[in-house]
Amino acid sequence: MDLSVYIRFIVALIFVLSLIGLIYWCAQRFGLRRVLGDKIAGGRIEIIETKRINTKFQLVLIRRDTATHLILLGADNGMLIETLNANEKQTADSENILKKITSNELSEKK
């Protein structure tokens, strides 16, 4: 094989990779993933953020319609920590939360 075959192969490979990169950039720039995801999920539920506390517990912030929920997920259960409704601007009762989950409870379950 002569050198021109290798050069054509490398140019074609660079062209294809640049097209893939361009499509990816357009999808990120114009929110193509978000649009397709909303149509698939119905657009009512959105996971805003997740944060792993330790190996057994994870905090998840979820938006549903106009309400935002903070949920603590464990190995075998889940617990609603706080609910914030955008219309009423109410938060969950802090005394009830302190009864349900404390730092001692988390350290005992490790």
Order of alpha helices (4+ residues) and beta strands (2+ residues): alpha-alpha-beta-beta-beta-beta-alpha-alpha
